[in-house]
Amino acid sequence: MKAMTQKTTLRDSAAMRWLALLLLALGMFCSYIFMDILSPIKDLMQTERGWDSLAFGTMQGSEVFLNVFVFFLIFAGIILDKMGVRFTAVLSGAVMLAGGLVKYYAVSEAFVGVDALGNHTALYSWFENNLNYIPGFDEIGVAPFYRGMPASAKLAALGFMIFGCGCEMAGITVSRGIVKWFKGRETALAMGSEMALARLGVATCMIFSPYFAKLGGHIDVSRSVAFGVVLLCIALMMFIVYFFMDRKLDSQTGEAEEKDDPFKVKDIGKILGSLGFWLVALLCVLYYSAIFPFQKYAVNMLQCNLTLNPASPDSFWGGDSVTIVQYAIMLAVAVAAFSSNFIKSNKALKYSLMALAVVALVVYCYMGYMRGTAETIFAVFPLLAVAITPILGSYVDHKGKAASMLLLGSILLVLCHLTFAFVLPSFKGNAVGGVVVAYVTILVLGASFSLVPAALWPSVPKLVDEKIIGSAYALIFWIQNIGLWLFPLLIGKVLDSTNPAGTAATELNYTWALVMLACLGVAAMLIAVYLKAVDRRKHYGLEEPNIK
């Protein structure tokens, strides 16, 4: 009788909880694709638009410029705490789409607009002659533009800044939404699963961005960005559907979406006064600075360090249809590996799915080798993460050990970057050996990448009050964004300074850039060791399970 009178909500239904998660994850999946949409075609941006490594790195780093230096992320956290998850989700989707449209126009022929006399459009000429000096920012060396930066890169950077505001707002909103729907349940599993699904966007980007840029034998880099813009439209639609689900949940629980208590500056002080918060934030910025900026250069790094034999355009391996086939196999790997995590009772089915995932992964890697392109090789990056992130999230939920996972992830990060720096170049000339080393290292790096989100993000609610979780996530993302702005730029500067002027885009030496990223991993490892010690002393509960 008691069970009959107990009020149930959408949150009590596992299907509805995971549907809400799927909507949020699909939105982030689309944003991850757009985030790195130009990364696989860095060489084409140099040949087609005249972007050298510095211009490319400056544009890529601009994504987080407004978040860091205009403190937009802090405001986003306040908006999230005041206006709630659903409003902020839709707002973030709209802002991402607006920025995406600007970036698309920047790399399109319509912006360049060369007429019969060789004249550019008026807007192109304005960007060519302006934004060469930004008062205040130039003096401290953090300007998002510089004298001599191509006009298309300047406007693309402006669009990417707008997109970055929406993307990072979406990131903190999704984290807060998962806490709302899964608190006291499978929080770490949900966060790990969301990140695993979202990161399939990296593989999707690596496979389809070059595909659209080279479609039909005619190179047009704007087609790749147009593909990303279409997906941003889909992301906005996912957030709108989530809006109505979330509103229905609040009508059932009687919770108000808007906060009754006004935001107070002292709330920020409460967050900043936590040593555990600072350690998690520092670990976050060090770790992610060694991953996301690397993604933007990874394809070009492989082009420079591997002996690649691109397939003939007339063959199956060099045609357009193989792209679709390989992507279908990638989805088979992801779906089989991911689904196997949730099958408990039927062991035969579970192991059959795991075997299917392994076989499909081998086939996928073989196809990447036969195609002979760096982007199809690096596309394997998120696949192992998709398989093990839910396992790690479930382990944190039931067994704990989040701080230990952060340490292990940092150790793997260092080993991978050092392998890219010193081991991979030694295989230059050995096509098979180089590709094998690249695949193994990329997969391990993906596994490392899965350790951190499965452990780090579910730990934040243990460090701050529930009322200010949105602001806490925003502060962590803001600190993280400092690294995401700085290191794409630094990698570009290191490449330009350690390679002779005029070096071909596929012949750069990446050794010192990779050593720099490995040093970030060493620093993250030291922070993780200290975090474990502080957790034992202050009893934050980071090593304890989420479900008790």
N, C-alpha and C positions, 0 to 999 in steps of 0.2 A: 504493500500500500504506500509505503514511504517512497519507493522508487517511482510510483505512478504520479505522485504529487510533486516530485522534484522538478524544478524548472530546468529545461534543457535549452541550449543555445547553439548557434552555428559552430561556435568554438568547441562544443562538446562532441561534435561530429568529426571523426578523423577525416572523412572524405572532404568536408567543407574546409577544415583547417588546411589540408594539403592542396586544395584547389586555390585557396587564397595565396598560399605560398607559390604555387605554380604561376599565378598571374604576376606576382611580384618578380619571380625569377625570370619569366619571359621578358618582362620590361628591362631588366638588367642585362639579359642575354643580348638584346638588340643594342643597348647602349655600349656594351663591351665590343661589339662588332664595329660600331662607328668610332670608338675611341682609338682603335688601331688600324683604321681603314687604309691609311697611307703607309703603314709600316712595311708591308710586304713589297711595296713598289717604290722604296726609297731611291733605287737606281733610276727608275723612270722619272721620278720627280726631278732628278738632277739633269737628265737628258732632255726632258720635255718642258720643264719650267725653270731650269737653271738654279735649282736649290742645291747648294753644297751642304756639307755636313753641319756647318754652323747654322745656316738658314733652316735646315730640316729640324735640328735639335731645338732651336729657339721657338719655332712654330709648335713643335710637340710639347715643349714645356709650358707654352702659353695657356694650355688647357686649364691649369690651376692658378693662373696669375691673379685673377680677381678674387678667388677663394682665399688666397694667402695674403695679398697686399691690400685688398680693399675689405678684408675680413668678411666676405660674403658668406662663408661657411658658418661663421659664428651667428650671423643673422639668420641663416637657414635653420640652425638648431633652435633659435628662439621662435621662429615661425612654426617649426614642428611642435614645440612644446605648447605654443599658444593655439595654433589652428588645428593640430591633430594630423594623423597619418594620412587620411584620405585626401584632404585638401592639398597637402604638401606633395603627395604623390602625383596628382594631376598637374599641379603647378610645375613640378620638376620635369614632367614629360613635355609640357608645352615649351619650356625654356630650352630643353635639349633640341627639340625640333627647330626652333627659331635659329639657334646657333648652327645647326646642321645645314640649314638652307643657305646661310651666309657663306659657310665654308665651301659648299657646292659651287656657288657662284664664283668664288675666288679662284678655283682651279679650272673653271670652264673656259671654253674658247670665247664665250660671250663677254667675259670680263676683259680678256686680253684684247680681243676685237681689232686685230690688225686689218686695216683697209688696203686698198690697192696702192696707196701711196706710202704704206708702211707706218701709218699713224695708229696709235692705240686709242681706246675709249678714254673719255674725259676722266672717268673715275679711276681707271688704271694709271693715268698720268698723275692724278692727284696723289695716289698712294705711292707712286714712284718718287715724287718730289717732297712728300711730307712724312711725318712720323719718324723722322731721322734723329730727333732729339726730344726726349721726354724729361722736362724739368723735374729734378728731385730724384727720379728713378735712375737716370743716367749717372748721376753723381755717385750713387751707391752701387752701381753695376748690376741693377736688376731690371733694366728696361726690357719690355717684351718685343721691342723693335730696335733696329740699329741702322746706321747709314750704310747703304749698299745692299740692304736686304731686299730681295725681289718683291715687287708690288703684290704679286699673287700670294706670296708667303705672308706678307703683312695682313692682307684682308683675311686670309685663311686663319691666321693667328687670332684675329679679332672674333671671327665666328667660333673658333675653338674655345676662346675664353667664355663666350656665352654658353656654348654647349657644356663646358666644364662646370659652370655654376649649376646647371640643371642636373648633370650627372652625379656630382658629389652630393647634392641635395637628395637625389634619389637614393644614393647609397645609405645615408643616415636614416632616411625614411623607411627603407626596406628593413633595415636592422631593427628599428623601433616597431615596425609592423609585425615582424616575426616574434619579438618579445611579447607584443600584445596578444597574438593569437596562440602562442605556444608556452607562455609562462607556466612553470610547474609541470610541463610535459616534456616533449622531446626538443628542447630549445637548441642544443648544440647540433643535434641531427638535422633539424630544420635549417639552421644557418649553414651548416656544411653542405647540405643538399642544394640550397639556393645558390651558393657559390660554385658548386660543381656544375650545375646546369648553366649558370650564367657564363662560366668560363668556356663552355663550348663555343661561345661567341668568338673566342680567340682563334680556334681552329677554323671556324666558319669564315672568319675574316681572311686568314692566311690562304685558304683555298679559293675563295671567290673574288677577293679584291684583284689579284692579277688576272683572273679569268675574265672579269668584266673590262679591265683596262686594255686587254689584248684581244677582245672578242672580234671575230671576223677578220683578223690579221691587220686591223688598223688600231694603233695605240691611241687611247683617249682616257687620260687619268680621271676625268670628271665622271665617267661612267661608274667607277668604283665608289665614288662619294655619293652618287645618285642612288646606288644600291643601299648604302648606309642610311640615307635620308628616308627611303621607303620603310626601312626597318624601324626608324625612329617614329614614324607614323603608327606603326603597329604597337610600339612600346606605349605610346600615348593611349591607344585604345585599350591595352591591357590595364593600365592604371585607372581608366574611366570605369571599366567593369569592376575592378577592385573597389572603387569608390562606393558603388551601390552595395556590394557585399559587406563592406565595413560599416556602412550606415545601418544596414539591417541588423548587424551584430549589436551595435550600440542601442538600437531600439529594443532589443531583447534583454540586454543587461541593465538598461537604464543608466548607463555611463554617459557622461557628457563628452563630446568630442573636444570641445574647447575646455581649457583649464580654468577652474574657478579662481585659483591663486594667480595673481599677476606675477610676471617674471621679475626677479630681483637680481641686481648685479651680484649680491652676496652669494647667490646660487653658484655663480662661476667660481667664486672664492672657495666654496665648499669642495668643488671638484679639484681645483688646483692645489688645495691643501692636502690632497691624498698622495702619499708616496707611491702607493700601488698604481694609481692612475698614471703618474708620470713615467713609471717604469714600463707600463704597458704601451703608453703613447710613444716613448722613445724606441721601444722594440718595434713598434709598428712602422715608424718612419724609416728606421734603418733597414728593416726587412723589405718593405714594399719598394723602397728606393733602389734596391738591388734587383727587383723583379720587373716592375712596370716600365721603367725607362729602358731596361734591357730588351723587353719585348719589342720596343720600337726600332731597335737596331739589330735584333737577332737574325732576321732573314739576311740582311746585308753582311753580318758577321759570318754566317755560313757560306754565303757566296764568295767571301774572301778567303776562307779557310778550307773549303772542300773542293775536291776535283769533281766537278759536275759535268755530266754528258747529257745535255738536254735532248729529249727525243725529237725526231723529225716531225714537223707539223703535219706531214702526210700520213704518219703512222697513227695507230690507235692511241699510243702513249702520249703523243703530242697533240691529239685532237681535242675538241671541246667536250665530247661525250664522256671522256675518262674523268673529267672533273666531277660530273654528276655521279658516276659510279663510285668514285673514291669517297665522295661525301656520304653516299648511302652506306658504304661500309663503315665509315666513321660513326655514323648514327647507330649502326648495329653494335659496334663496340661499346658505345656509350650507354645505349638502352639495356643491353644484356648485362653489362657490368653493374650499372646502377640498380637495375631491378633485382639482381641476385642478392643485394643487401637486405631486401625486405621480405625474402622468403625464408621462413623459419622452420615450418613443419615438413615441407616436401624437399628433402635433401637431394633427391635425384634431380628434381627440376633446378634446384639451386646450383648444383655442380655442373649441370648441363649448360646453364646460362653462362657460368664462369668459363667453361671450356669454349663455348661459342665466342665469348669476348676475346679470349686469348688467340684463337684461330683467326678471327676477323682482324685483330690488331696486327698479327704477322702479315696477313694479306695486305692490309692498309700500308704497312711500312714497305713492303715489297713494291707496291704501286708507286709510292713516293720515290723510291730508288730508281725505278724504271722511267719515271717521268723526268728525273734529273733536274729538278728545280728546288731551290732552297726553301721556298715558301711551303711546298708540300711536305718537306721533311720537318720543318719546325711546327707544322700544324698538329703534330702528335703531342705537343706540349700539354694540353689539358686532359688528355684521355686517361692517364693513370690517376689523375686527381679526381676525375668523375667516379672512378671505381672505388677509391679508398676514402674519399672525404666523408661519405655517409657512415662508413665503418668507424672512422676516427671520431665523428660527431657523436655517434651512439656510445662509443667507449667513454667519451668525456661525460655524457649524460649519466651513465650507469657506474663508471669506475673512477672518473676524475682524471688527475694527472695532466691538467691543462698546461701548467708551467713547464713540465718535463717535455711535452710535445713542442712547445715553443723553442726549447733548447735544441732538440733533435732537428727541427726544421732549419735552424740557423746553421748547424754543423753541415747538413747536406747542402745548403746554399753555398757555403764556402768551397766545399769540394767540387761542386759543379762549375763554378766560375773559374776556379784554378784549372780544371780540366779543359774548359774552353780556351783558356789563355795559353797553356803550355803543352797539353797532350794532343788536342785536335790539330794544331798546325803541323805537328810532326808527321801526320798522316797525309799531308798534301802530296798528291801524286798517286795515292792509294785510294781509288774510288770506293771500293767495297769497305775497306777498313775504316776510312774516314766517316762514311755514312753510318756504320755500325756504332762507332764511338759517339757520333752526334745523336743518334736515336736513343742510346742508353742514357746519355747525360741529360738529354732533354726530358726524358720520362722521369728520371730521378728528380730533376728540378721541379717538374710538375707535382711529384709526390711531396716534395718539401713545401711547395706552395699550398698544398691541401692541409698540411699540418697546422699552419698558422691560423687561417680563418676558422677552422673547426675548434681551435682552442682559445684564440684571442677574443673574438667578438662576444661569445657567450660569457666571458669572464667580466665584461664591463658592468653588468647589473650587480655583480658582487662587490663592486668598488664604490658605487654611488647610489643615492636615493632614487627610487623609481620615478619621482616627479621630474627629475632633471636628467633622465637618461638621454633624451634627445640632445640636450646641450652637451652632455659628456661625449656622445658619439661625434657631435659636430666638432668639438675641440680636438678629439683624436684625429679626425679626418683633416682638420685644419693643419695640425702639426705634420701629419703624413703628407699633405699637399705641398708643404715646403720642400720636401725631398723630391716629390714628383715634378715640381717646377724646376728645381735646381739641377738634378742629375741628367735629364735629357740634354740640357744645355752644356753641362760639364763633359758629357761623353762626346758631344760634337766638337767642343773645344780641344779635348785631348786628342781626338782623331786628327783634327786639323794641325795641331802642334807636333804630333809624332809621325806625320806622313808628309813627304815633300809636296809642295804645291803642284797641282795638276795631276795628282795620282788618280787613276781610274776608280770609279765607284766600286768596282768589284775586286780591287787589289789593295785595299786599305789594311794596315796592321792594327789589329784590335787588342794587342797584348796589354798595354797599359790601361786602357779603358776597362778591361775585364779585371785586372788587378785591383783597380779602384773599387769596383763592385764587390770583389771578394773581401776587401777591407771592411766594407759595410757589414758583411756577414759576420766577420770576426767581432766587430763591435756589438752586433745583435746577440751573438753568443755570450759575450761577457755580461750584457744586460740581463739575459735570460737566467744565467747562473745567480746573479744578485737577486733577481725577482723571486727565485725559489727560496733563497735564504730569508728574504723579507716576508714572504708568505708564511713560512714556518714561525717567524717571530710575531707577526701581527695577526695571524689567523684570518686572512682574507677568504680562505676556502677555495683557492684556485686549484688545489690538488684534490679537492673533494668533488664527488659527483653532483650533477645538477638535480637529478631525481633522487629523492631521499624517502 
